[in-house]
Amino acid sequence: MKPVFLFVLALLLPAAAAPITEAHPALWHVKGRAGEVYLLGAVHILPEGLNWRTPQVQAAIARADTFVFEILKTPDAMAQIQQMVSARGRLPPGHGLRALLSPDAAKDYDTVLAGLGLAPDAMEPLQPWLADLELTLLEARKEKYDSAGVDDALMAQTQQAGKPMRALETVEQQLALVAPDDDQAALEDFESDLVDLKNPQDEISGLYQAWAGGDPAALDRFLRADYADRPAVRTRLLDDRNRRWLPQIEAMLKEKHVFFITVGAGHLAGPAGVPALLRAAGYRVDGP
């Protein structure tokens, strides 16, 4: 599972489309000294035709004058991504992906490739992190997910309306998460994600339903179970980033603006989520 770099693929949904036509995502509201903040958890790919714009979400969007995302998809940002993929996405000449995998992971890898109708050598030249992203995107397309998610829709709407936008992270920060310098960590992430890709329906059953039902407690339970054998990964991808975002959000609450912040839904769930951190810092946080 990949709770980062969602602007390229998907964080939470490498799985089959659920029979849901309407979602009711959780929404939080925080009032500060001068400003206000709305917090919406996003999924970054969606089943086709899904309506997630509840009256509460629509009203908050209408009130907001500044919109905040994990990163901004500017032309420069997309060019940086393409440059990074070209520079770092391939293994050295003479090396292949399969040879890096453990025997069990190699079996999972073969199962995933076969399920997607790919040749056994389709991903051989790629670094594990890039193969991970490519396979996730192919699985999403196979299951008829739209790669434009909640954040994409809101970013496009904000740009069209000419409203100010801000980012919580730089492209470099997110690139470092998806393509870590630690080759062994990247390989371990890939091998773990192969298990999810081998059984995509198992991955979506709890996670997507929790988001669509506006149930952050259920989402937190799912994430805890999913990361149970990888606590350091959860810390790096979710908890550490939440703590880094907190001072930025507190600074926004001192400005005379109404901010609408959209981040991956996993960042807003549980005792280490952003709403819980704001409550612990003394703010009144209205929401689930």
C-alpha positions as CSV (number, residue, x, y, z in Angstrom):
1,M,0.0,0.0,0.0
2,K,1.3,3.5,-0.9
3,P,0.1,6.4,1.1
4,V,2.4,8.8,-0.8
5,F,3.1,10.0,-4.3
6,L,-0.6,9.8,-4.8
7,F,-0.6,12.5,-7.4
8,V,1.1,9.9,-9.8
9,L,-0.9,6.9,-8.9
10,A,-3.0,5.9,-5.9
11,L,-2.4,5.7,-2.2
12,L,-5.1,3.7,-0.8
13,L,-6.9,1.9,-3.6
14,P,-4.9,-0.8,-5.5
15,A,-8.1,-2.8,-5.8
16,A,-11.3,-3.8,-7.5
17,A,-14.1,-1.2,-7.8
18,A,-16.6,-1.4,-5.0
19,P,-20.3,-1.1,-5.9
20,I,-20.6,2.4,-4.3
21,T,-22.0,5.4,-6.2
22,E,-22.0,7.9,-3.3
23,A,-19.5,8.5,-0.5
24,H,-19.7,10.6,2.7
25,P,-16.1,11.3,3.6
26,A,-15.4,12.7,7.1
27,L,-14.9,16.4,7.4
28,W,-13.3,18.4,10.3
29,H,-13.5,22.1,11.2
30,V,-11.0,24.0,13.4
31,K,-11.2,27.6,14.5
32,G,-8.0,29.4,15.5
33,R,-7.1,32.8,16.7
34,A,-7.9,34.5,13.4
35,G,-8.5,31.8,10.8
36,E,-10.4,28.6,10.2
37,V,-9.4,25.3,8.7
38,Y,-11.4,22.5,7.1
39,L,-9.8,19.1,6.8
40,L,-10.9,16.6,4.2
41,G,-9.4,13.1,3.8
42,A,-8.8,12.2,0.1
43,V,-8.5,9.1,-1.9
44,H,-6.4,9.6,-4.9
45,I,-8.2,7.3,-7.4
46,L,-11.9,6.8,-7.5
47,P,-14.5,4.4,-9.0
48,E,-16.0,6.0,-12.1
49,G,-19.1,8.1,-11.4
50,L,-18.6,8.3,-7.6
51,N,-20.2,11.3,-5.9
52,W,-18.3,12.4,-2.8
53,R,-19.4,16.0,-2.6
54,T,-21.8,15.9,0.3
55,P,-23.7,19.1,1.2
56,Q,-21.3,19.6,4.1
57,V,-18.3,19.3,1.9
58,Q,-19.8,21.6,-0.7
59,A,-20.6,24.3,1.9
60,A,-17.0,24.1,3.3
61,I,-15.6,24.5,-0.2
62,A,-17.8,27.5,-0.8
63,R,-16.7,29.2,2.4
64,A,-13.0,28.6,1.8
65,D,-10.8,31.3,0.3
66,T,-7.5,29.3,0.2
67,F,-7.0,25.6,-0.7
68,V,-4.1,23.5,0.6
69,F,-2.8,20.1,-0.7
70,E,0.1,17.8,0.0
71,I,1.8,19.2,-3.1
72,L,0.8,21.3,-6.1
73,K,0.7,19.7,-9.5
74,T,2.3,22.5,-11.4
75,P,4.1,21.9,-14.7
76,D,7.4,22.3,-13.0
77,A,6.4,19.6,-10.4
78,M,5.4,17.2,-13.1
79,A,8.7,17.9,-15.0
80,Q,10.6,17.1,-11.8
81,I,8.8,13.8,-11.5
82,Q,9.6,12.9,-15.1
83,Q,13.2,13.8,-14.6
84,M,13.5,11.7,-11.5
85,V,11.9,8.7,-13.1
86,S,14.3,9.0,-16.1
87,A,17.3,9.4,-13.8
88,R,16.6,6.9,-11.0
89,G,13.9,4.5,-12.2
90,R,16.1,1.9,-13.9
91,L,18.4,-0.8,-12.6
92,P,22.1,-0.7,-13.7
93,P,22.8,-2.5,-17.0
94,G,23.0,-6.3,-16.5
95,H,20.7,-6.3,-13.4
96,G,17.1,-7.5,-13.3
97,L,14.3,-7.0,-10.8
98,R,13.4,-10.7,-10.4
99,A,16.9,-11.5,-9.1
100,L,16.5,-9.1,-6.3
101,L,13.3,-10.7,-4.9
102,S,13.1,-13.4,-2.2
103,P,11.7,-16.8,-3.4
104,D,8.2,-16.0,-1.9
105,A,8.1,-12.5,-3.3
106,A,9.1,-13.9,-6.7
107,K,6.1,-16.1,-6.6
108,D,3.8,-13.2,-5.7
109,Y,5.4,-11.2,-8.5
110,D,4.6,-13.9,-11.1
111,T,1.0,-14.0,-9.9
112,V,0.6,-10.2,-10.2
113,L,2.2,-10.1,-13.6
114,A,0.0,-13.0,-14.8
115,G,-3.1,-11.4,-13.4
116,L,-2.4,-8.2,-15.3
117,G,-1.6,-10.1,-18.5
118,L,2.0,-8.9,-18.6
119,A,5.0,-10.8,-19.9
120,P,7.4,-12.3,-17.2
121,D,10.1,-9.8,-18.1
122,A,7.8,-6.7,-18.4
123,M,9.2,-5.0,-15.3
124,E,12.8,-6.4,-15.3
125,P,14.7,-3.2,-16.0
126,L,12.9,-1.1,-13.3
127,Q,13.9,-0.2,-9.8
128,P,11.6,-1.8,-7.2
129,W,9.9,1.5,-6.3
130,L,9.0,2.3,-9.9
131,A,7.8,-1.3,-10.7
132,D,5.6,-0.9,-7.5
133,L,4.0,2.3,-8.9
134,E,3.6,0.9,-12.4
135,L,1.9,-2.3,-11.2
136,T,-0.4,-0.3,-8.9
137,L,-1.5,2.0,-11.7
138,L,-2.1,-0.9,-14.1
139,E,-4.2,-2.7,-11.4
140,A,-6.3,0.5,-10.9
141,R,-6.9,0.9,-14.6
142,K,-7.8,-2.8,-14.9
143,E,-10.5,-2.3,-12.2
144,K,-11.8,0.8,-13.9
145,Y,-10.7,3.3,-11.4
146,D,-10.2,6.9,-12.5
147,S,-6.7,8.1,-11.7
148,A,-8.1,11.6,-11.0
149,G,-9.1,11.5,-7.3
150,V,-10.6,13.9,-4.8
151,D,-7.5,16.1,-4.6
152,D,-7.2,16.3,-8.4
153,A,-10.8,17.4,-8.7
154,L,-10.5,20.1,-6.0
155,M,-7.2,21.3,-7.4
156,A,-8.7,21.7,-10.9
157,Q,-11.8,23.5,-9.4
158,T,-9.5,25.8,-7.4
159,Q,-7.4,26.7,-10.4
160,Q,-10.5,27.4,-12.5
161,A,-11.9,29.7,-9.8
162,G,-8.5,31.5,-9.5
163,K,-8.3,30.9,-5.8
164,P,-5.0,30.8,-3.9
165,M,-3.4,27.4,-3.3
166,R,-0.6,26.2,-1.0
167,A,1.3,23.0,-0.4
168,L,2.3,21.2,2.8
169,E,5.3,19.5,1.1
170,T,7.7,20.0,-1.7
171,V,8.0,17.7,-4.7
172,E,11.5,16.8,-3.4
173,Q,10.0,15.7,-0.1
174,Q,7.5,13.4,-1.7
175,L,10.0,12.0,-4.2
176,A,12.2,11.0,-1.3
177,L,9.3,9.0,0.2
178,V,8.4,7.1,-2.9
179,A,12.0,6.5,-4.1
180,P,14.1,6.3,-0.9
181,D,17.9,6.3,-1.0
182,D,17.8,3.0,1.0
183,D,17.6,0.4,-1.7
184,Q,16.8,-2.4,0.8
185,A,13.9,-0.4,2.2
186,A,12.5,0.2,-1.3
187,L,12.8,-3.6,-2.0
188,E,11.0,-4.5,1.2
189,D,8.2,-2.1,0.4
190,F,7.8,-3.6,-3.0
191,E,7.7,-7.1,-1.7
192,S,5.1,-6.2,0.9
193,D,3.0,-4.4,-1.7
194,L,3.1,-7.5,-4.0
195,V,1.0,-9.3,-1.4
196,D,-1.7,-6.6,-1.6
197,L,-1.6,-6.6,-5.4
198,K,-1.9,-10.3,-5.5
199,N,-5.2,-10.1,-3.5
200,P,-6.6,-6.6,-4.4
201,Q,-10.1,-7.2,-3.1
202,D,-8.8,-8.0,0.4
203,E,-7.0,-4.6,0.4
204,I,-10.0,-2.6,-0.5
205,S,-12.7,-4.2,1.5
206,G,-12.0,-2.3,4.8
207,L,-10.1,0.7,3.7
208,Y,-12.4,2.1,0.9
209,Q,-15.6,1.3,2.8
210,A,-14.2,3.2,5.9
211,W,-13.4,6.3,3.8
212,A,-16.7,6.3,1.9
213,G,-18.7,5.8,5.1
214,G,-16.9,8.7,6.9
215,D,-15.6,6.4,9.6
216,P,-12.0,7.5,10.6
217,A,-12.0,5.0,13.5
218,A,-12.5,2.1,11.1
219,L,-9.9,3.6,8.8
220,D,-7.4,3.7,11.7
221,R,-8.1,0.1,12.6
222,F,-7.5,-0.9,9.0
223,L,-4.2,1.0,8.8
224,R,-3.0,-0.4,12.1
225,A,-3.6,-3.9,10.9
226,D,-2.0,-3.2,7.5
227,Y,1.2,-1.7,9.1
228,A,1.3,-4.1,12.0
229,D,4.5,-5.8,10.7
230,R,5.9,-2.5,9.4
231,P,5.6,0.1,12.1
232,A,8.7,2.0,10.9
233,V,7.1,2.4,7.5
234,R,3.9,3.8,9.0
235,T,6.0,6.2,11.1
236,R,7.9,7.5,8.0
237,L,4.9,7.7,5.7
238,L,2.2,8.9,8.0
239,D,3.0,9.9,11.6
240,D,6.2,11.8,11.0
241,R,4.6,13.8,8.2
242,N,1.6,14.6,10.3
243,R,3.9,16.1,13.0
244,R,5.7,18.1,10.4
245,W,2.4,19.5,9.0
246,L,1.1,20.6,12.5
247,P,3.1,23.8,12.8
248,Q,2.1,24.8,9.3
249,I,-1.6,24.3,10.1
250,E,-1.2,26.2,13.4
251,A,0.3,29.1,11.5
252,M,-2.7,29.1,9.1
253,L,-5.0,29.3,12.1
254,K,-3.4,32.7,12.9
255,E,-4.2,34.1,9.5
256,K,-7.5,35.7,8.6
257,H,-8.4,33.1,6.0
258,V,-10.7,30.1,5.7
259,F,-8.4,27.2,4.6
260,F,-9.6,24.0,3.0
261,I,-7.0,21.3,3.4
262,T,-7.1,18.1,1.4
263,V,-4.6,15.3,2.3
264,G,-4.6,11.5,2.1
265,A,-7.4,10.1,4.4
266,G,-4.9,8.1,6.4
267,H,-3.3,11.3,7.7
268,L,-6.5,12.2,9.5
269,A,-7.3,9.0,11.3
270,G,-6.4,7.8,14.8
271,P,-4.5,9.2,17.7
272,A,-1.5,10.2,15.5
273,G,-3.7,11.8,12.9
274,V,-3.8,15.6,12.2
275,P,-7.2,16.2,14.0
276,A,-5.9,14.4,17.1
277,L,-2.7,16.4,17.1
278,L,-4.6,19.6,16.8
279,R,-6.9,18.6,19.7
280,A,-3.8,17.7,21.8
281,A,-2.4,21.2,21.0
282,G,-5.5,22.8,22.6
283,Y,-7.6,23.5,19.5
284,R,-11.3,22.8,19.3
285,V,-11.8,20.4,16.4
286,D,-15.3,19.7,15.3
287,G,-15.9,16.5,13.4
288,P,-16.1,12.7,13.7
